[in-house]
Amino acid sequence: MDIREKMHSGELYLPGDPSLVPEQTKYLDRLYEFNHTRPMEQEKRAAMLKEMFAEVGEGCYIESPFYANWGGHHIHFGSSIYVNFGCTFVDDTHIYVGDYTEFGPNVVIATAGHPILPELREKLYQYNAPVRIGRNCWLGAGVIVVPGVAIGDNVVVGAGSVVTKDIPSNVIAVGNPCKILREINDHDREYYFKDKKIDWEQIQ
């Protein structure tokens, strides 16, 4: 098994291997350029994302600064995804995100892990596990998702939560460690925030 296969199979490998660093640095250079585009350069930014990411659908928007360990090379986005300021996607292996999902500021999606055994960390070994986030999710400000987690569709993850285990579809989950608070229900079709009612006649 070569080192690139190890990167994407959960095997231990050395991320500083000379066969990886030049390629990774090239992608990081492109990410640097993306983060230094102007807000008015929206067409340029959209074109750059299509070049930088493994996949990216239409209508995706990422606020700068955006951080990714492989410059987005292992990120797979559906359509109409929004990423707020200061998010970090540690894309040492693949990150999959479904359509219409939104990320609050300073969200961290991590695929890279480091062994518990100190001797292995001393030698700088690492392993990676993919993260999958479903369609139409909302991850609030400061959420952290650890390697190997899968989040279903229509999930709301409360601000500051640390997601260490899979989350099924159609729930609200909060906390550290993140746990299911409740299912999304009829109340949510009537109220969008506390006592604020949804005016369906005004919804386009």
Z-matrix of the N, CA and C atoms (Angstrom, degrees):
N
C 1 1.471
C 2 1.527 1 108.94
N 3 1.351 2 116.37 1 123.55
C 4 1.460 3 117.93 2 -179.65
C 5 1.525 4 110.19 3 -81.47
N 6 1.323 5 115.78 4 174.04
C 7 1.466 6 119.63 5 -170.24
C 8 1.526 7 112.25 6 -67.05
N 9 1.334 8 117.99 7 -32.01
C 10 1.464 9 119.79 8 178.21
C 11 1.522 10 111.21 9 -69.44
N 12 1.314 11 117.07 10 -35.18
C 13 1.465 12 119.86 11 174.44
C 14 1.524 13 110.45 12 -65.73
N 15 1.324 14 116.88 13 -39.79
C 16 1.463 15 120.02 14 177.86
C 17 1.522 16 111.60 15 -62.69
N 18 1.321 17 117.36 16 -37.07
C 19 1.471 18 121.55 17 178.60
C 20 1.516 19 112.10 18 -55.48
N 21 1.336 20 116.34 19 -36.29
C 22 1.462 21 120.54 20 -171.52
C 23 1.526 22 113.42 21 -108.67
N 24 1.336 23 117.59 22 12.87
C 25 1.464 24 120.15 23 -177.74
C 26 1.522 25 113.25 24 -123.60
N 27 1.323 26 117.46 25 4.86
C 28 1.459 27 120.65 26 179.69
C 29 1.514 28 114.47 27 82.94
N 30 1.329 29 117.45 28 4.91
C 31 1.464 30 120.94 29 178.87
C 32 1.532 31 110.55 30 -78.71
N 33 1.325 32 116.13 31 154.65
C 34 1.459 33 120.26 32 173.30
C 35 1.531 34 109.63 33 -68.47
N 36 1.326 35 116.00 34 139.43
C 37 1.464 36 121.10 35 177.39
C 38 1.521 37 108.49 36 -154.79
N 39 1.311 38 115.75 37 170.34
C 40 1.465 39 121.48 38 179.93
C 41 1.529 40 108.96 39 -104.11
N 42 1.346 41 117.83 40 107.85
C 43 1.465 42 120.23 41 -175.73
C 44 1.522 43 114.02 42 -66.22
N 45 1.339 44 117.14 43 -18.22
C 46 1.464 45 119.72 44 178.59
C 47 1.511 46 113.27 45 -89.63
N 48 1.331 47 117.44 46 14.21
C 49 1.462 48 120.97 47 -179.44
C 50 1.533 49 110.31 48 -56.33
N 51 1.340 50 117.67 49 135.23
C 52 1.473 51 120.73 50 -177.55
C 53 1.522 52 114.38 51 -58.73
N 54 1.324 53 117.50 52 -21.84
C 55 1.462 54 119.33 53 178.39
C 56 1.532 55 112.20 54 -78.00
N 57 1.335 56 118.10 55 -14.93
C 58 1.459 57 122.04 56 -178.95
C 59 1.524 58 113.46 57 -100.77
N 60 1.321 59 116.67 58 -37.66
C 61 1.470 60 121.22 59 -168.91
C 62 1.529 61 113.46 60 -58.64
N 63 1.336 62 121.00 61 -45.47
C 64 1.477 63 119.00 62 -178.41
C 65 1.528 64 112.59 63 -61.38
N 66 1.343 65 116.38 64 -40.32
C 67 1.466 66 119.79 65 179.51
C 68 1.527 67 110.57 66 -66.34
N 69 1.336 68 116.68 67 -46.04
C 70 1.459 69 120.85 68 179.85
C 71 1.530 70 110.58 69 -60.89
N 72 1.316 71 116.89 70 -41.94
C 73 1.468 72 120.96 71 -179.39
C 74 1.519 73 111.45 72 -63.18
N 75 1.313 74 116.87 73 -36.60
C 76 1.468 75 120.85 74 177.17
C 77 1.535 76 110.57 75 -61.46
N 78 1.324 77 116.37 76 -43.52
C 79 1.461 78 119.54 77 179.04
C 80 1.524 79 111.29 78 -68.08
N 81 1.328 80 117.43 79 -36.25
C 82 1.464 81 120.80 80 178.25
C 83 1.521 82 111.78 81 -68.09
N 84 1.316 83 116.91 82 -33.88
C 85 1.465 84 120.34 83 174.75
C 86 1.526 85 110.93 84 -61.54
N 87 1.334 86 116.04 85 -41.61
C 88 1.467 87 120.15 86 179.51
C 89 1.523 88 110.29 87 -66.68
N 90 1.340 89 117.02 88 -39.23
C 91 1.463 90 120.19 89 176.99
C 92 1.526 91 110.58 90 -62.85
N 93 1.324 92 117.02 91 -39.49
C 94 1.461 93 120.90 92 175.96
C 95 1.525 94 110.26 93 -57.48
N 96 1.319 95 116.80 94 -43.96
C 97 1.469 96 120.91 95 178.72
C 98 1.526 97 111.06 96 -63.58
N 99 1.340 98 116.89 97 -41.17
C 100 1.463 99 120.55 98 177.85
C 101 1.526 100 110.62 99 -60.10
N 102 1.330 101 116.90 100 -44.73
C 103 1.465 102 120.92 101 -178.06
C 104 1.517 103 113.00 102 -68.14
N 105 1.318 104 117.72 103 -13.85
C 106 1.459 105 120.93 104 179.19
C 107 1.529 106 112.80 105 -108.09
N 108 1.328 107 116.97 106 13.74
C 109 1.461 108 119.45 107 170.48
C 110 1.523 109 108.60 108 -75.95
N 111 1.319 110 115.05 109 159.21
C 112 1.465 111 121.10 110 179.52
C 113 1.526 112 110.84 111 -86.64
N 114 1.329 113 117.85 112 150.89
C 115 1.466 114 120.44 113 179.19
C 116 1.525 115 113.39 114 -55.85
N 117 1.322 116 117.90 115 -29.65
C 118 1.468 117 120.76 116 -179.65
C 119 1.534 118 112.24 117 -75.74
N 120 1.312 119 118.16 118 -12.78
C 121 1.468 120 121.09 119 -175.37
C 122 1.532 121 111.09 120 -89.79
N 123 1.320 122 115.86 121 54.39
C 124 1.456 123 119.71 122 -172.83
C 125 1.524 124 112.76 123 -67.36
N 126 1.314 125 117.65 124 -38.92
C 127 1.463 126 120.02 125 179.06
C 128 1.519 127 110.55 126 -65.09
N 129 1.309 128 116.89 127 -41.30
C 130 1.463 129 121.19 128 177.63
C 131 1.521 130 110.68 129 -62.91
N 132 1.325 131 117.00 130 -43.49
C 133 1.456 132 121.26 131 -179.27
C 134 1.531 133 110.95 132 -62.52
N 135 1.342 134 116.37 133 -43.36
C 136 1.464 135 120.44 134 179.83
C 137 1.530 136 111.14 135 -63.77
N 138 1.328 137 116.38 136 -40.41
C 139 1.466 138 120.38 137 178.27
C 140 1.521 139 111.28 138 -65.90
N 141 1.318 140 116.75 139 -38.51
C 142 1.458 141 120.13 140 178.99
C 143 1.523 142 111.53 141 -64.80
N 144 1.331 143 117.25 142 -39.82
C 145 1.461 144 119.99 143 179.19
C 146 1.523 145 111.18 144 -60.90
N 147 1.333 146 116.77 145 -39.79
C 148 1.470 147 119.88 146 178.79
C 149 1.522 148 111.36 147 -63.68
N 150 1.297 149 116.32 148 -30.61
C 151 1.466 150 121.27 149 177.55
C 152 1.529 151 111.22 150 -79.47
N 153 1.320 152 117.94 151 -38.16
C 154 1.461 153 122.84 152 -171.98
C 155 1.523 154 112.89 153 -79.86
N 156 1.340 155 117.25 154 -39.29
C 157 1.458 156 121.22 155 -171.91
C 158 1.524 157 111.11 156 -87.33
N 159 1.333 158 115.77 157 156.75
C 160 1.459 159 120.41 158 173.16
C 161 1.523 160 110.47 159 -62.54
N 162 1.335 161 115.44 160 -41.98
C 163 1.464 162 122.29 161 175.33
C 164 1.521 163 107.69 162 -150.36
N 165 1.319 164 116.36 163 143.51
C 166 1.463 165 120.16 164 172.89
C 167 1.523 166 108.58 165 -152.96
N 168 1.342 167 115.58 166 126.58
C 169 1.451 168 120.49 167 -179.39
C 170 1.518 169 111.94 168 -82.77
N 171 1.313 170 115.38 169 -173.13
C 172 1.463 171 121.21 170 -179.28
C 173 1.525 172 110.75 171 -77.11
N 174 1.331 173 115.15 172 151.16
C 175 1.453 174 120.86 173 172.38
C 176 1.511 175 115.83 174 75.41
N 177 1.334 176 118.38 175 17.81
C 178 1.466 177 120.75 176 177.33
C 179 1.519 178 110.01 177 -86.25
N 180 1.322 179 116.02 178 142.91
C 181 1.465 180 119.90 179 179.62
C 182 1.520 181 109.72 180 -140.18
N 183 1.325 182 116.04 181 130.35
C 184 1.461 183 122.77 182 179.62
C 185 1.521 184 108.88 183 -122.08
N 186 1.328 185 116.24 184 123.96
C 187 1.461 186 120.66 185 175.62
C 188 1.532 187 109.48 186 -76.10
N 189 1.305 188 115.95 187 146.20
C 190 1.466 189 120.96 188 173.94
C 191 1.543 190 109.22 189 -92.09
N 192 1.334 191 116.78 190 146.14
C 193 1.460 192 127.20 191 1.53
C 194 1.520 193 111.94 192 -82.93
N 195 1.316 194 114.35 193 148.30
C 196 1.456 195 123.41 194 175.57
C 197 1.524 196 107.25 195 -125.21
N 198 1.320 197 116.39 196 137.82
C 199 1.462 198 120.28 197 -175.93
C 200 1.525 199 109.61 198 -121.95
N 201 1.324 200 116.39 199 135.84
C 202 1.461 201 121.70 200 177.20
C 203 1.522 202 108.05 201 -150.77
N 204 1.316 203 116.70 202 131.19
C 205 1.460 204 120.58 203 -171.66
C 206 1.519 205 113.45 204 -66.20
N 207 1.323 206 116.12 205 -26.74
C 208 1.465 207 121.18 206 173.61
C 209 1.526 208 110.48 207 -116.68
N 210 1.314 209 116.22 208 27.37
C 211 1.461 210 120.75 209 174.23
C 212 1.511 211 115.32 210 63.44
N 213 1.342 212 117.53 211 18.39
C 214 1.460 213 121.39 212 -178.29
C 215 1.518 214 113.64 213 94.13
N 216 1.322 215 117.68 214 -0.72
C 217 1.464 216 121.64 215 -173.75
C 218 1.526 217 112.92 216 -60.94
N 219 1.341 218 117.21 217 -25.30
C 220 1.465 219 120.93 218 -178.95
C 221 1.531 220 111.81 219 -112.69
N 222 1.339 221 116.84 220 22.14
C 223 1.467 222 121.18 221 -179.75
C 224 1.521 223 109.49 222 -102.88
N 225 1.344 224 115.47 223 132.27
C 226 1.466 225 122.50 224 -179.55
C 227 1.532 226 107.80 225 -118.25
N 228 1.315 227 117.44 226 108.58
C 229 1.459 228 122.73 227 -179.80
C 230 1.524 229 110.09 228 -106.91
N 231 1.329 230 115.75 229 139.11
C 232 1.448 231 120.90 230 166.30
C 233 1.518 232 109.99 231 -76.00
N 234 1.331 233 117.02 232 -146.59
C 235 1.464 234 122.01 233 -177.92
C 236 1.525 235 111.07 234 -104.30
N 237 1.338 236 115.45 235 155.29
C 238 1.466 237 123.35 236 171.86
C 239 1.529 238 112.65 237 57.57
N 240 1.317 239 115.69 238 44.81
C 241 1.468 240 121.90 239 178.06
C 242 1.524 241 108.90 240 -99.58
N 243 1.321 242 116.44 241 138.23
C 244 1.463 243 121.74 242 179.20
C 245 1.521 244 109.79 243 -120.36
N 246 1.331 245 115.90 244 131.76
C 247 1.458 246 123.20 245 178.65
C 248 1.529 247 108.19 246 -123.27
N 249 1.322 248 116.98 247 118.68
C 250 1.460 249 121.53 248 -176.38
C 251 1.541 250 110.52 249 -79.96
N 252 1.324 251 115.90 250 -179.59
C 253 1.465 252 122.90 251 -172.71
C 254 1.527 253 112.87 252 -59.45
N 255 1.331 254 115.71 253 141.53
C 256 1.444 255 121.79 254 166.64
C 257 1.515 256 116.25 255 75.04
N 258 1.328 257 118.06 256 19.94
C 259 1.458 258 119.60 257 -179.91
C 260 1.532 259 110.84 258 -79.74
N 261 1.331 260 115.23 259 150.32
C 262 1.460 261 122.36 260 -179.52
C 263 1.522 262 109.26 261 -126.02
N 264 1.330 263 116.11 262 119.89
C 265 1.461 264 122.08 263 175.86
C 266 1.535 265 106.74 264 -113.30
N 267 1.319 266 115.86 265 103.40
C 268 1.470 267 120.78 266 -178.30
C 269 1.531 268 106.69 267 -80.60
N 270 1.322 269 115.75 268 87.08
C 271 1.469 270 121.47 269 -169.01
C 272 1.525 271 112.72 270 -95.86
N 273 1.335 272 116.37 271 51.02
C 274 1.462 273 119.32 272 174.55
C 275 1.528 274 111.23 273 -67.19
N 276 1.326 275 116.97 274 -26.00
C 277 1.450 276 121.90 275 164.01
C 278 1.524 277 107.38 276 -133.71
N 279 1.319 278 117.27 277 -166.99
C 280 1.466 279 120.75 278 -163.26
C 281 1.532 280 112.94 279 -77.37
N 282 1.338 281 114.56 280 140.59
C 283 1.462 282 124.55 281 172.59
C 284 1.527 283 106.80 282 -122.10
N 285 1.336 284 116.33 283 125.03
C 286 1.463 285 122.07 284 -177.76
C 287 1.534 286 108.80 285 -115.23
N 288 1.322 287 116.62 286 130.29
C 289 1.468 288 121.35 287 -178.94
C 290 1.527 289 108.79 288 -133.18
N 291 1.344 290 116.30 289 129.51
C 292 1.455 291 121.67 290 -178.35
C 293 1.521 292 113.61 291 -81.67
N 294 1.328 293 115.89 292 169.06
C 295 1.464 294 123.57 293 -177.60
C 296 1.537 295 111.84 294 -55.44
N 297 1.320 296 115.30 295 146.93
C 298 1.470 297 124.87 296 170.83
C 299 1.532 298 114.54 297 66.64
N 300 1.314 299 117.42 298 11.74
C 301 1.469 300 119.08 299 178.50
C 302 1.522 301 110.24 300 -79.87
N 303 1.332 302 115.65 301 144.48
C 304 1.466 303 121.89 302 -177.66
C 305 1.532 304 110.11 303 -125.30
N 306 1.330 305 114.58 304 142.09
C 307 1.460 306 121.94 305 178.85
C 308 1.522 307 109.37 306 -119.26
N 309 1.327 308 117.22 307 126.47
C 310 1.448 309 121.07 308 174.45
C 311 1.518 310 110.94 309 -70.84
N 312 1.336 311 117.61 310 175.62
C 313 1.463 312 120.09 311 -179.70
C 314 1.524 313 112.36 312 -63.59
N 315 1.330 314 114.32 313 147.13
C 316 1.475 315 122.67 314 172.53
C 317 1.521 316 114.15 315 62.70
N 318 1.309 317 117.35 316 29.00
C 319 1.467 318 120.75 317 172.60
C 320 1.528 319 108.75 318 -75.90
N 321 1.341 320 116.00 319 142.72
C 322 1.467 321 122.11 320 176.72
C 323 1.523 322 109.21 321 -120.11
N 324 1.328 323 115.98 322 123.12
C 325 1.462 324 122.19 323 172.28
C 326 1.524 325 106.43 324 -112.72
N 327 1.323 326 117.23 325 112.75
C 328 1.467 327 121.21 326 -173.97
C 329 1.519 328 110.62 327 -112.24
N 330 1.334 329 116.91 328 129.47
C 331 1.463 330 120.99 329 172.87
C 332 1.519 331 111.91 330 -107.01
N 333 1.318 332 118.18 331 -12.35
C 334 1.463 333 122.19 332 -174.06
C 335 1.524 334 110.93 333 -97.00
N 336 1.337 335 115.49 334 134.64
C 337 1.449 336 121.19 335 175.92
C 338 1.514 337 110.84 336 -127.31
N 339 1.318 338 115.34 337 162.47
C 340 1.461 339 121.15 338 -178.45
C 341 1.518 340 108.82 339 -127.51
N 342 1.331 341 118.49 340 138.35
C 343 1.465 342 121.51 341 -173.85
C 344 1.523 343 112.57 342 -59.35
N 345 1.309 344 115.25 343 149.91
C 346 1.465 345 120.93 344 175.96
C 347 1.526 346 110.36 345 -66.77
N 348 1.332 347 117.30 346 -38.14
C 349 1.458 348 121.76 347 -175.01
C 350 1.531 349 110.30 348 -65.71
N 351 1.345 350 118.22 349 120.62
C 352 1.469 351 120.37 350 -175.45
C 353 1.523 352 113.66 351 -59.10
N 354 1.337 353 117.10 352 -35.25
C 355 1.464 354 119.27 353 -177.99
C 356 1.526 355 111.82 354 -61.78
N 357 1.323 356 116.17 355 -35.01
C 358 1.460 357 119.54 356 178.82
C 359 1.530 358 110.94 357 -72.75
N 360 1.333 359 116.39 358 -37.93
C 361 1.470 360 119.27 359 177.76
C 362 1.522 361 110.99 360 -65.74
N 363 1.325 362 115.89 361 -36.88
C 364 1.473 363 119.46 362 176.69
C 365 1.518 364 111.88 363 -56.97
N 366 1.313 365 115.41 364 -36.03
C 367 1.464 366 120.39 365 179.99
C 368 1.528 367 111.85 366 -84.41
N 369 1.359 368 116.67 367 1.07
C 370 1.469 369 124.58 368 174.52
C 371 1.521 370 113.52 369 71.42
N 372 1.345 371 116.49 370 28.37
C 373 1.455 372 119.31 371 176.25
C 374 1.537 373 110.97 372 -72.71
N 375 1.316 374 114.19 373 152.24
C 376 1.456 375 122.38 374 -177.78
C 377 1.522 376 108.23 375 -145.23
N 378 1.334 377 116.15 376 158.46
C 379 1.470 378 121.42 377 170.35
C 380 1.526 379 107.09 378 -138.15
N 381 1.315 380 116.90 379 158.53
C 382 1.459 381 121.31 380 -177.58
C 383 1.524 382 110.84 381 -129.65
N 384 1.337 383 115.66 382 148.19
C 385 1.463 384 121.69 383 174.60
C 386 1.527 385 108.36 384 -140.11
N 387 1.324 386 118.09 385 131.74
C 388 1.467 387 120.98 386 -174.74
C 389 1.528 388 112.87 387 -66.59
N 390 1.320 389 115.62 388 155.58
C 391 1.466 390 122.94 389 175.47
C 392 1.526 391 107.90 390 -118.18
N 393 1.325 392 115.63 391 135.96
C 394 1.473 393 121.34 392 179.00
C 395 1.528 394 108.96 393 -124.55
N 396 1.321 395 115.72 394 126.15
C 397 1.468 396 122.45 395 178.98
C 398 1.519 397 107.29 396 -123.81
N 399 1.323 398 116.03 397 129.84
C 400 1.453 399 121.11 398 -171.32
C 401 1.515 400 114.86 399 -76.99
N 402 1.307 401 113.76 400 -165.42
C 403 1.460 402 123.66 401 -176.64
C 404 1.529 403 110.47 402 -83.20
N 405 1.326 404 115.88 403 140.12
C 406 1.466 405 122.07 404 170.12
C 407 1.522 406 112.86 405 61.55
N 408 1.325 407 115.80 406 40.89
C 409 1.467 408 121.11 407 175.38
C 410 1.523 409 110.77 408 -97.06
N 411 1.311 410 115.51 409 161.18
C 412 1.468 411 121.76 410 173.96
C 413 1.518 412 107.74 411 -134.03
N 414 1.316 413 115.91 412 116.14
C 415 1.459 414 122.17 413 175.90
C 416 1.523 415 107.35 414 -104.51
N 417 1.326 416 116.69 415 115.46
C 418 1.452 417 121.74 416 -175.25
C 419 1.518 418 112.96 417 -70.18
N 420 1.325 419 115.66 418 174.06
C 421 1.465 420 122.31 419 -175.88
C 422 1.519 421 111.57 420 -54.68
N 423 1.326 422 115.63 421 134.32
C 424 1.448 423 121.26 422 172.58
C 425 1.514 424 115.91 423 75.52
N 426 1.312 425 118.33 424 11.11
C 427 1.469 426 120.36 425 176.87
C 428 1.526 427 109.58 426 -66.10
N 429 1.332 428 116.25 427 142.75
C 430 1.468 429 122.71 428 174.53
C 431 1.527 430 107.95 429 -120.81
N 432 1.332 431 115.92 430 128.83
C 433 1.465 432 122.17 431 176.20
C 434 1.522 433 107.43 432 -116.50
N 435 1.332 434 116.99 433 124.40
C 436 1.462 435 121.07 434 -174.44
C 437 1.530 436 110.76 435 -91.15
N 438 1.338 437 117.71 436 166.98
C 439 1.466 438 121.24 437 -175.41
C 440 1.528 439 113.51 438 -56.83
N 441 1.345 440 114.56 439 140.82
C 442 1.453 441 121.54 440 173.14
C 443 1.508 442 116.19 441 85.84
N 444 1.330 443 118.29 442 0.72
C 445 1.464 444 121.87 443 -176.08
C 446 1.533 445 110.14 444 -82.00
N 447 1.334 446 115.38 445 144.51
C 448 1.464 447 122.46 446 172.04
C 449 1.524 448 108.61 447 -121.51
N 450 1.330 449 116.29 448 130.88
C 451 1.463 450 123.05 449 178.67
C 452 1.523 451 107.31 450 -116.72
N 453 1.334 452 116.86 451 131.58
C 454 1.459 453 121.17 452 -176.93
C 455 1.515 454 113.57 453 -73.94
N 456 1.335 455 116.66 454 -166.09
C 457 1.461 456 123.15 455 -179.66
C 458 1.532 457 110.59 456 -83.47
N 459 1.334 458 115.53 457 152.63
C 460 1.477 459 123.14 458 171.45
C 461 1.522 460 113.30 459 60.62
N 462 1.313 461 116.88 460 30.64
C 463 1.464 462 121.64 461 -177.29
C 464 1.529 463 110.06 462 -94.17
N 465 1.325 464 116.39 463 139.05
C 466 1.458 465 122.75 464 169.93
C 467 1.525 466 107.59 465 -109.60
N 468 1.336 467 116.19 466 124.30
C 469 1.461 468 121.46 467 176.36
C 470 1.522 469 107.25 468 -110.43
N 471 1.329 470 116.79 469 120.50
C 472 1.452 471 121.78 470 -174.48
C 473 1.519 472 113.11 471 -65.87
N 474 1.327 473 115.48 472 151.39
C 475 1.461 474 122.41 473 -178.06
C 476 1.530 475 111.06 474 -53.44
N 477 1.330 476 115.49 475 137.50
C 478 1.446 477 121.42 476 176.05
C 479 1.516 478 115.56 477 79.82
N 480 1.307 479 118.08 478 2.13
C 481 1.464 480 121.14 479 -178.42
C 482 1.525 481 111.17 480 -72.86
N 483 1.337 482 115.67 481 151.69
C 484 1.461 483 122.42 482 175.10
C 485 1.523 484 107.38 483 -117.21
N 486 1.331 485 115.64 484 109.30
C 487 1.465 486 121.19 485 -172.99
C 488 1.525 487 108.62 486 -91.44
N 489 1.334 488 116.03 487 108.88
C 490 1.463 489 121.73 488 -176.94
C 491 1.526 490 112.81 489 -109.02
N 492 1.342 491 117.20 490 -11.59
C 493 1.466 492 121.65 491 -179.62
C 494 1.520 493 109.67 492 -136.02
N 495 1.336 494 115.94 493 161.07
C 496 1.467 495 121.11 494 179.81
C 497 1.527 496 110.75 495 -58.46
N 498 1.337 497 115.08 496 148.72
C 499 1.467 498 122.26 497 178.14
C 500 1.529 499 108.13 498 -123.96
N 501 1.344 500 118.52 499 128.32
C 502 1.473 501 120.34 500 179.93
C 503 1.528 502 111.37 501 -74.17
N 504 1.308 503 116.24 502 172.17
C 505 1.462 504 122.19 503 -179.30
C 506 1.529 505 111.89 504 -70.22
N 507 1.336 506 114.96 505 156.67
C 508 1.467 507 123.93 506 167.68
C 509 1.526 508 114.10 507 64.39
N 510 1.340 509 115.71 508 40.30
C 511 1.463 510 119.11 509 177.37
C 512 1.524 511 110.24 510 -134.42
N 513 1.338 512 114.52 511 162.53
C 514 1.454 513 122.99 512 167.31
C 515 1.524 514 106.65 513 -104.61
N 516 1.331 515 116.70 514 130.28
C 517 1.462 516 121.30 515 -178.38
C 518 1.524 517 109.23 516 -131.18
N 519 1.324 518 116.68 517 140.59
C 520 1.462 519 120.87 518 -175.87
C 521 1.521 520 110.04 519 -145.59
N 522 1.332 521 115.83 520 161.20
C 523 1.450 522 121.16 521 167.02
C 524 1.512 523 115.40 522 106.59
N 525 1.329 524 114.06 523 176.56
C 526 1.463 525 123.02 524 178.29
C 527 1.534 526 107.66 525 -134.59
N 528 1.359 527 116.60 526 104.11
C 529 1.464 528 126.87 527 -1.46
C 530 1.529 529 111.24 528 -72.54
N 531 1.329 530 115.22 529 154.01
C 532 1.454 531 121.47 530 -174.97
C 533 1.531 532 110.70 531 -67.91
N 534 1.345 533 115.91 532 130.97
C 535 1.466 534 122.15 533 178.71
C 536 1.523 535 109.54 534 -132.45
N 537 1.319 536 115.13 535 154.91
C 538 1.465 537 120.36 536 180.00
C 539 1.523 538 109.16 537 -67.68
N 540 1.332 539 115.72 538 126.90
C 541 1.462 540 121.72 539 176.38
C 542 1.522 541 110.19 540 -87.81
N 543 1.336 542 115.88 541 -49.40
C 544 1.466 543 120.48 542 179.21
C 545 1.519 544 109.29 543 -169.32
N 546 1.327 545 115.89 544 169.85
C 547 1.457 546 121.19 545 173.43
C 548 1.530 547 109.48 546 -81.48
N 549 1.304 548 115.98 547 153.74
C 550 1.461 549 121.15 548 170.45
C 551 1.526 550 107.22 549 -71.40
N 552 1.360 551 117.90 550 132.51
C 553 1.464 552 120.05 551 -169.71
C 554 1.528 553 112.03 552 -140.14
N 555 1.331 554 116.43 553 -169.34
C 556 1.466 555 121.96 554 -176.53
C 557 1.525 556 112.32 555 -63.23
N 558 1.331 557 116.93 556 -30.65
C 559 1.468 558 120.34 557 177.25
C 560 1.522 559 110.61 558 -57.02
N 561 1.325 560 115.92 559 -36.55
C 562 1.468 561 120.81 560 -178.39
C 563 1.522 562 112.32 561 -72.90
N 564 1.321 563 116.82 562 -16.07
C 565 1.472 564 120.45 563 173.96
C 566 1.522 565 111.24 564 -81.73
N 567 1.331 566 116.85 565 -13.09
C 568 1.466 567 120.74 566 -178.89
C 569 1.517 568 112.19 567 -106.06
N 570 1.337 569 117.34 568 -36.56
C 571 1.462 570 121.67 569 -177.05
C 572 1.520 571 109.78 570 -122.44
N 573 1.352 572 116.14 571 133.87
C 574 1.464 573 119.46 572 178.94
C 575 1.526 574 111.93 573 -99.94
N 576 1.361 575 117.88 574 -20.70
C 577 1.469 576 120.89 575 179.21
C 578 1.517 577 108.38 576 -161.84
N 579 1.328 578 116.04 577 116.53
C 580 1.467 579 121.69 578 -179.94
C 581 1.524 580 109.99 579 49.83
N 582 1.382 581 118.33 580 -116.96
C 583 1.463 582 119.55 581 -177.85
C 584 1.526 583 112.32 582 -98.55
N 585 1.327 584 117.27 583 15.61
C 586 1.464 585 121.94 584 -178.84
C 587 1.522 586 109.82 585 -84.14
N 588 1.351 587 116.21 586 115.54
C 589 1.459 588 121.09 587 -177.37
C 590 1.526 589 111.38 588 -83.40
N 591 1.326 590 115.11 589 146.77
C 592 1.467 591 120.90 590 173.98
C 593 1.527 592 108.23 591 -78.04
N 594 1.322 593 115.94 592 125.82
C 595 1.471 594 120.97 593 173.50
C 596 1.518 595 107.42 594 -93.66
N 597 1.326 596 115.63 595 92.76
C 598 1.457 597 119.52 596 -173.33
C 599 1.521 598 112.54 597 -63.25
N 600 1.341 599 117.48 598 -24.99
C 601 1.470 600 119.56 599 178.80
C 602 1.518 601 111.92 600 -67.81
N 603 1.343 602 116.30 601 -23.71
C 604 1.453 603 120.59 602 -179.89
C 605 1.534 604 112.71 603 -92.20
N 606 1.313 605 117.28 604 -7.79
C 607 1.474 606 120.85 605 -178.83
C 608 1.514 607 109.18 606 -80.86
N 609 1.325 608 115.65 607 124.24
C 610 1.476 609 119.93 608 -177.73
C 611 1.523 610 110.31 609 -82.64
